[in-house]
Amino acid sequence: MIDHLKQLWRHKFVQGGVLLTVTSIIVNILNYLFNLFAARGLGPSGYGELAAIFAYVMILSTATTVISTIVIRKLGQVGQYRLVLAKELVDWFWHRLGRWLALPMAGLFLIKPLSRLLNLEPISVVFLITISIIGLASSFYTAVFSGLKLFWLLAGLAILTTTIKLLGGISAVTGLGGLDLVLAFLIFSGLLGLVLNALFFKLKTKNLKPTTSFNLKLASTLRSPAFLTTTATVLGLVLLSNLDVIFVKKFTDSYTTGLYGVWSLWAKIILYFLAPLSGLTLIFVSSKEHQSQKNKLLAASLLITFALGISALIGYRLFGHWLILFIYGPKFINIAPYLWLSAIFGLFYAGINVLTNFYLAQKDKISLVVPLIIPVQTAALFFFRTNLLAIMWVETISSFLVFAVFLIYWLIKHKPIKA
């Protein structure tokens, strides 16, 4: 038994999974403290503005997420030459960054129109543009470090930047500042993470003497069917969990959005805990040396997803009222009766993330089921745009449909795993 455990521990997937899971728990605790302090300090209206900002940030970061997926996939395919390819990828990125900045920079001249269109404060629009630029560069380095399997470095940077983010929440709950100061801490956290990412990568490649080079052909990659599939899938995944917040903010008020933002946040608890496992699925399934174990890795990930989802459902059902009252205070108590439904949505959405990463790594077009559900979801959200409970059911049913298709497809395509 001891020998079996030792052999299991030597597996990089297990080591990386343990490290990133522990890091994820720490980061999620810090994130929830941030949300707790921000909600208590800003109140439902201020927190509603913040929730809408985060929803828009997620949508704007879709391009960076897609590029990150491609970077991880490419690094997983070159074996011992990962560092050489990583250096070429980073050089390519900085060479083209100037071209990509034109669109977000143009947004600085359209702050007032964008503010009215998005139903956000002008300072929030400025934040969106700024954090999008910072996030573009930071996510590229994060993808490179993930592809290089530098999990300790990723863990340390994640904890550091999230701790700085937490200071923004503390500033709100202690009365030192409002939403403006919270956003300032978020910008500082992002900038520091970017600088440290660039510094560590420079140190890592300082003495690198390439023995080979790669014809990246990234321009053709960006136009390839695989890239377009990945882009559509990731965009669909982001919209599936963020369109609801945007609709609520657009068609109701900040107070209502604050209540719904808390519901949406609790739905994503499962995903936050599974994020490292989902990311590792992409990293290791993309690697040539782990192809024979891909189905076992996916099965294990899905079992963990179900265990967390059922636990959340029971906990929310039994203690939802107490959790909201204790963590967020009486101003948010109206959302407590619906907290159990967020666990069901969270279970399906977390499962979709795990399966989507698996299918993207396999370049399987079944992943396009995600964007195909978005028009239906959008129409339903528009129809029920002022009915919070109906919107919750729209999110839950949409996620269930995608998850069911993914799971049935996998069960049909792959033979049962023998014990």
C-alpha positions as CSV (number, residue, x, y, z in Angstrom):
1,M,0.0,0.0,0.0
2,I,2.8,2.4,1.0
3,D,4.7,1.6,-2.2
4,H,1.6,2.2,-4.3
5,L,1.1,5.6,-2.7
6,K,4.7,6.5,-3.3
7,Q,4.4,5.5,-6.9
8,L,1.2,7.5,-7.2
9,W,2.9,10.6,-5.6
10,R,5.7,10.4,-8.3
11,H,3.1,11.1,-11.0
12,K,3.4,14.8,-12.0
13,F,-0.4,15.1,-12.4
14,V,-0.8,14.1,-8.7
15,Q,2.0,16.4,-7.5
16,G,0.7,19.3,-9.6
17,G,-2.9,18.6,-8.6
18,V,-2.1,18.6,-4.8
19,L,0.0,21.8,-5.1
20,L,-2.6,23.7,-7.2
21,T,-5.5,22.4,-5.1
22,V,-3.9,23.7,-1.9
23,T,-3.1,27.0,-3.6
24,S,-6.6,27.1,-5.0
25,I,-8.1,26.7,-1.5
26,I,-5.8,29.5,-0.1
27,V,-6.6,31.8,-3.1
28,N,-10.4,31.1,-2.8
29,I,-10.3,31.8,0.9
30,L,-8.7,35.2,0.1
31,N,-11.1,35.8,-2.7
32,Y,-14.1,35.1,-0.5
33,L,-12.7,37.3,2.2
34,F,-12.4,40.0,-0.5
35,N,-16.0,39.5,-1.6
36,L,-17.2,39.4,2.0
37,F,-15.4,42.7,2.9
38,A,-16.4,44.3,-0.4
39,A,-20.0,43.4,0.0
40,R,-20.2,44.5,3.6
41,G,-18.3,47.7,2.9
42,L,-20.0,48.7,-0.4
43,G,-23.5,47.3,0.3
44,P,-25.7,45.6,-2.3
45,S,-25.6,48.6,-4.7
46,G,-21.8,49.0,-4.7
47,Y,-21.3,45.2,-4.8
48,G,-23.7,45.1,-7.8
49,E,-21.5,47.5,-9.7
50,L,-18.4,45.3,-8.8
51,A,-20.2,42.1,-9.8
52,A,-21.0,43.6,-13.2
53,I,-17.5,44.8,-13.7
54,F,-16.1,41.3,-13.0
55,A,-18.6,39.8,-15.5
56,Y,-17.4,42.2,-18.2
57,V,-13.8,41.5,-17.3
58,M,-14.4,37.8,-17.8
59,I,-15.9,38.4,-21.3
60,L,-13.1,40.8,-22.3
61,S,-10.5,38.2,-21.3
62,T,-11.9,35.6,-23.6
63,A,-9.2,36.3,-26.2
64,T,-6.4,35.9,-23.7
65,T,-7.9,32.6,-22.4
66,V,-8.0,31.2,-26.0
67,I,-4.4,32.2,-26.6
68,S,-3.4,30.7,-23.3
69,T,-5.0,27.4,-24.2
70,I,-3.1,27.3,-27.5
71,V,0.2,28.1,-25.7
72,I,-0.3,25.3,-23.2
73,R,-1.2,22.9,-26.0
74,K,1.9,23.9,-28.1
75,L,4.3,23.5,-25.1
76,G,2.8,20.1,-24.3
77,Q,3.7,18.9,-27.7
78,V,7.4,19.6,-27.9
79,G,8.8,17.6,-24.9
80,Q,12.3,18.7,-23.8
81,Y,12.3,21.8,-26.0
82,R,9.5,23.5,-24.0
83,L,11.7,26.3,-22.7
84,V,13.0,27.1,-26.1
85,L,9.5,27.3,-27.5
86,A,8.4,29.3,-24.5
87,K,11.1,32.0,-25.2
88,E,10.0,32.2,-28.8
89,L,6.3,32.5,-27.9
90,V,7.0,35.3,-25.4
91,D,9.1,37.2,-27.9
92,W,6.3,36.8,-30.5
93,F,3.8,38.1,-28.0
94,W,5.6,41.3,-27.1
95,H,6.4,42.0,-30.7
96,R,2.7,42.1,-31.5
97,L,1.3,43.6,-28.4
98,G,1.3,47.1,-29.8
99,R,-1.1,46.2,-32.5
100,W,-3.5,44.6,-30.1
101,L,-3.7,47.7,-27.9
102,A,-5.3,49.9,-30.5
103,L,-8.9,48.7,-29.7
104,P,-8.8,49.1,-25.9
105,M,-6.9,52.4,-26.1
106,A,-9.7,53.7,-28.4
107,G,-12.1,52.9,-25.7
108,L,-10.6,55.7,-23.5
109,F,-12.1,58.2,-25.9
110,L,-15.5,56.7,-25.6
111,I,-15.9,56.5,-21.8
112,K,-19.2,58.3,-21.5
113,P,-21.0,56.4,-24.4
114,L,-19.7,53.1,-23.1
115,S,-20.8,54.0,-19.6
116,R,-24.4,54.5,-20.8
117,L,-24.3,51.4,-23.0
118,L,-23.0,49.1,-20.3
119,N,-24.9,50.8,-17.4
120,L,-21.6,51.2,-15.5
121,E,-20.0,54.2,-13.8
122,P,-17.3,56.0,-15.9
123,I,-14.6,54.9,-13.4
124,S,-15.7,51.3,-14.0
125,V,-15.2,51.7,-17.7
126,V,-11.7,53.0,-17.3
127,F,-10.9,50.1,-15.0
128,L,-12.2,47.6,-17.6
129,I,-9.9,49.0,-20.3
130,T,-6.9,49.1,-18.0
131,I,-7.3,45.7,-16.5
132,S,-7.9,44.1,-19.9
133,I,-4.5,45.3,-21.1
134,I,-2.8,44.1,-18.0
135,G,-4.6,40.8,-18.0
136,L,-3.7,40.2,-21.7
137,A,0.0,40.2,-20.8
138,S,-0.3,38.4,-17.5
139,S,-2.3,35.6,-18.8
140,F,0.2,34.9,-21.5
141,Y,3.0,34.4,-18.9
142,T,0.7,32.3,-16.7
143,A,0.0,30.0,-19.7
144,V,3.7,29.7,-20.4
145,F,4.5,28.8,-16.8
146,S,1.7,26.3,-16.8
147,G,3.0,24.7,-20.0
148,L,6.5,24.6,-18.4
149,K,4.8,23.0,-15.3
150,L,6.3,25.6,-13.0
151,F,3.5,25.0,-10.5
152,W,5.4,26.4,-7.4
153,L,5.9,29.7,-9.2
154,L,2.3,29.9,-10.3
155,A,1.2,29.2,-6.7
156,G,3.4,31.8,-5.1
157,L,2.3,34.6,-7.6
158,A,-1.4,33.7,-7.2
159,I,-1.3,33.9,-3.4
160,L,0.7,37.2,-3.5
161,T,-1.5,39.0,-6.0
162,T,-4.7,37.8,-4.4
163,T,-3.5,39.0,-1.0
164,I,-3.1,42.5,-2.5
165,K,-6.6,42.2,-4.0
166,L,-7.9,41.4,-0.5
167,L,-6.5,44.7,0.8
168,G,-9.0,46.4,-1.5
169,G,-11.8,44.6,0.2
170,I,-10.4,45.5,3.6
171,S,-10.2,49.2,2.6
172,A,-14.0,49.1,1.8
173,V,-15.1,47.4,5.0
174,T,-13.0,49.6,7.2
175,G,-14.3,52.8,5.5
176,L,-11.0,53.9,4.1
177,G,-12.5,54.2,0.6
178,G,-15.3,53.1,-1.7
179,L,-15.4,51.4,-5.1
180,D,-12.6,53.6,-6.5
181,L,-10.1,52.5,-3.9
182,V,-11.1,48.8,-4.4
183,L,-10.5,49.1,-8.1
184,A,-7.1,50.8,-7.5
185,F,-6.0,47.8,-5.4
186,L,-7.1,45.5,-8.2
187,I,-5.0,47.4,-10.7
188,F,-2.0,47.4,-8.5
189,S,-2.3,43.7,-7.9
190,G,-2.5,43.1,-11.7
191,L,0.5,45.3,-12.4
192,L,2.6,43.7,-9.7
193,G,1.8,40.2,-11.0
194,L,2.7,41.2,-14.6
195,V,6.1,42.7,-13.5
196,L,7.0,39.6,-11.4
197,N,5.9,37.3,-14.2
198,A,8.2,39.1,-16.7
199,L,11.1,39.2,-14.2
200,F,10.9,35.5,-13.4
201,F,10.7,34.5,-17.0
202,K,13.7,36.6,-17.9
203,L,15.7,34.9,-15.1
204,K,14.5,31.5,-16.3
205,T,15.7,32.1,-19.8
206,K,18.7,34.2,-19.0
207,N,21.3,31.5,-19.8
208,L,19.2,29.7,-22.4
209,K,21.2,28.7,-25.5
210,P,18.7,27.4,-28.1
211,T,19.7,24.3,-29.9
212,T,16.7,24.4,-32.1
213,S,14.1,26.9,-33.3
214,F,10.4,26.6,-34.2
215,N,8.5,27.9,-37.1
216,L,5.6,29.2,-34.9
217,K,3.2,29.9,-37.8
218,L,1.0,31.6,-35.2
219,A,-0.7,33.8,-37.8
220,S,-1.9,30.7,-39.6
221,T,-2.8,29.1,-36.3
222,L,-5.1,32.1,-35.4
223,R,-7.0,31.4,-38.7
224,S,-7.1,27.6,-38.3
225,P,-10.3,25.7,-37.7
226,A,-8.8,24.5,-34.3
227,F,-8.3,28.1,-33.2
228,L,-11.7,29.2,-34.3
229,T,-13.3,26.2,-32.5
230,T,-11.3,27.0,-29.3
231,T,-12.3,30.7,-29.6
232,A,-16.0,30.0,-30.0
233,T,-16.0,27.4,-27.2
234,V,-14.2,29.6,-24.7
235,L,-16.4,32.6,-25.5
236,G,-19.4,30.4,-25.1
237,L,-18.2,29.1,-21.7
238,V,-17.6,32.7,-20.5
239,L,-20.9,34.0,-21.7
240,L,-22.7,31.0,-20.2
241,S,-21.8,32.1,-16.7
242,N,-21.6,35.9,-17.1
243,L,-24.4,37.0,-19.4
244,D,-26.9,36.6,-16.6
245,V,-25.1,39.2,-14.4
246,I,-24.9,41.6,-17.3
247,F,-28.6,41.3,-18.1
248,V,-29.5,41.8,-14.5
249,K,-27.3,44.9,-14.3
250,K,-28.6,46.3,-17.6
251,F,-32.3,45.8,-17.0
252,T,-32.6,46.2,-13.2
253,D,-30.6,48.3,-10.6
254,S,-27.3,47.9,-8.8
255,Y,-29.1,46.7,-5.6
256,T,-30.7,43.8,-7.4
257,T,-27.5,43.1,-9.2
258,G,-25.7,42.9,-5.9
259,L,-28.1,40.3,-4.6
260,Y,-27.8,38.3,-7.8
261,G,-24.0,38.7,-7.8
262,V,-23.9,36.9,-4.4
263,W,-26.0,34.0,-5.8
264,S,-23.8,33.7,-8.9
265,L,-20.6,33.8,-6.7
266,W,-21.8,31.0,-4.5
267,A,-22.7,28.9,-7.6
268,K,-19.0,29.2,-8.7
269,I,-17.6,27.9,-5.5
270,I,-17.3,24.4,-6.9
271,L,-15.6,25.7,-10.0
272,Y,-13.1,27.7,-8.0
273,F,-12.1,24.6,-6.1
274,L,-11.9,22.6,-9.3
275,A,-10.1,25.2,-11.3
276,P,-6.6,23.7,-10.8
277,L,-7.9,20.2,-11.6
278,S,-9.6,21.5,-14.7
279,G,-6.4,23.3,-15.8
280,L,-4.3,20.2,-15.1
281,T,-6.6,18.2,-17.3
282,L,-5.8,20.5,-20.2
283,I,-2.1,20.5,-19.5
284,F,-1.6,16.7,-19.1
285,V,-4.1,15.6,-21.8
286,S,-2.2,17.9,-24.2
287,S,1.1,16.2,-23.3
288,K,2.0,13.3,-25.5
289,E,3.3,11.2,-22.6
290,H,0.0,11.2,-20.8
291,Q,-2.4,10.2,-23.7
292,S,-2.9,6.6,-22.4
293,Q,-4.3,7.9,-19.1
294,K,-6.5,10.7,-20.3
295,N,-9.8,8.9,-19.7
296,K,-8.9,7.9,-16.2
297,L,-7.9,11.5,-15.4
298,L,-11.2,12.8,-16.8
299,A,-13.2,10.2,-14.8
300,A,-11.4,11.1,-11.6
301,S,-12.1,14.8,-12.2
302,L,-15.8,14.2,-12.9
303,L,-16.2,12.1,-9.7
304,I,-14.6,14.9,-7.6
305,T,-16.9,17.4,-9.4
306,F,-20.0,15.4,-8.4
307,A,-18.8,15.0,-4.8
308,L,-18.3,18.7,-4.4
309,G,-21.6,19.6,-6.1
310,I,-23.7,17.3,-3.9
311,S,-21.9,18.5,-0.8
312,A,-22.6,22.1,-1.8
313,L,-26.3,21.3,-2.5
314,I,-26.8,19.8,1.0
315,G,-24.9,22.5,2.7
316,Y,-26.7,25.4,0.9
317,R,-30.1,23.7,1.5
318,L,-29.5,23.3,5.2
319,F,-27.5,26.3,6.1
320,G,-28.1,28.8,3.3
321,H,-30.0,31.4,5.4
322,W,-27.3,31.3,8.1
323,L,-24.5,31.5,5.6
324,I,-25.8,34.6,3.9
325,L,-26.7,36.3,7.2
326,F,-23.3,35.5,8.8
327,I,-21.1,36.2,5.8
328,Y,-22.9,39.1,4.0
329,G,-25.2,40.5,6.6
330,P,-29.0,41.2,6.6
331,K,-28.9,43.4,3.6
332,F,-28.4,40.3,1.4
333,I,-30.8,38.0,3.2
334,N,-33.4,38.1,0.4
335,I,-31.2,35.9,-1.8
336,A,-30.9,33.1,0.9
337,P,-34.0,31.0,-0.1
338,Y,-32.5,30.5,-3.6
339,L,-29.0,29.5,-2.6
340,W,-29.6,25.8,-3.1
341,L,-30.3,26.4,-6.7
342,S,-26.9,28.0,-7.2
343,A,-25.3,24.7,-6.1
344,I,-27.1,22.8,-8.9
345,F,-26.0,25.4,-11.4
346,G,-22.5,25.3,-10.0
347,L,-22.3,21.5,-10.3
348,F,-23.2,21.5,-14.0
349,Y,-21.1,24.5,-14.9
350,A,-18.0,23.0,-13.1
351,G,-18.5,19.8,-15.0
352,I,-18.8,21.6,-18.3
353,N,-15.4,23.3,-17.5
354,V,-13.7,20.0,-16.9
355,L,-15.2,18.3,-20.0
356,T,-14.5,21.4,-22.2
357,N,-10.8,21.4,-21.3
358,F,-10.7,17.7,-22.1
359,Y,-12.4,18.1,-25.5
360,L,-10.3,21.2,-26.4
361,A,-7.1,19.3,-25.7
362,Q,-8.3,16.5,-28.0
363,K,-9.4,19.1,-30.6
364,D,-12.9,17.5,-30.6
365,K,-15.6,19.7,-32.2
366,I,-18.2,18.5,-29.7
367,S,-16.9,21.4,-27.6
368,L,-18.9,23.7,-30.0
369,V,-22.1,22.6,-28.1
370,V,-21.2,25.4,-25.6
371,P,-21.5,28.3,-28.0
372,L,-24.5,26.7,-29.6
373,I,-26.5,27.1,-26.4
374,I,-25.8,30.8,-26.1
375,P,-28.4,32.1,-28.5
376,V,-31.1,30.1,-26.6
377,Q,-29.8,31.3,-23.3
378,T,-29.6,35.0,-24.5
379,A,-33.2,34.9,-25.7
380,A,-34.4,33.4,-22.5
381,L,-32.5,35.9,-20.4
382,F,-34.0,38.8,-22.4
383,F,-37.5,37.4,-22.0
384,F,-37.1,37.0,-18.2
385,R,-34.7,40.0,-17.8
386,T,-36.4,41.4,-14.7
387,N,-37.3,38.1,-13.0
388,L,-34.4,36.9,-10.8
389,L,-35.7,33.4,-10.1
390,A,-36.5,32.8,-13.8
391,I,-32.9,33.9,-14.7
392,M,-31.5,31.5,-12.1
393,W,-33.5,28.6,-13.8
394,V,-32.3,29.8,-17.2
395,E,-28.7,29.4,-16.1
396,T,-29.3,26.1,-14.4
397,I,-31.1,24.5,-17.3
398,S,-28.7,25.8,-20.0
399,S,-25.8,24.4,-18.0
400,F,-27.5,21.1,-17.5
401,L,-28.2,20.7,-21.3
402,V,-24.6,21.3,-22.2
403,F,-23.3,19.0,-19.5
404,A,-25.7,16.2,-20.4
405,V,-24.6,16.3,-24.1
406,F,-20.9,16.3,-23.1
407,L,-21.2,13.4,-20.7
408,I,-23.4,11.3,-23.0
409,Y,-20.9,11.8,-25.9
410,W,-18.0,10.8,-23.7
411,L,-19.7,7.7,-22.4
412,I,-20.7,6.6,-25.9
413,K,-17.3,7.3,-27.5
414,H,-15.1,5.8,-24.9
415,K,-15.3,2.3,-23.5
416,P,-15.8,1.9,-19.7
417,I,-12.6,2.1,-17.7
418,K,-11.7,-1.2,-16.2
419,A,-10.7,-1.2,-12.6
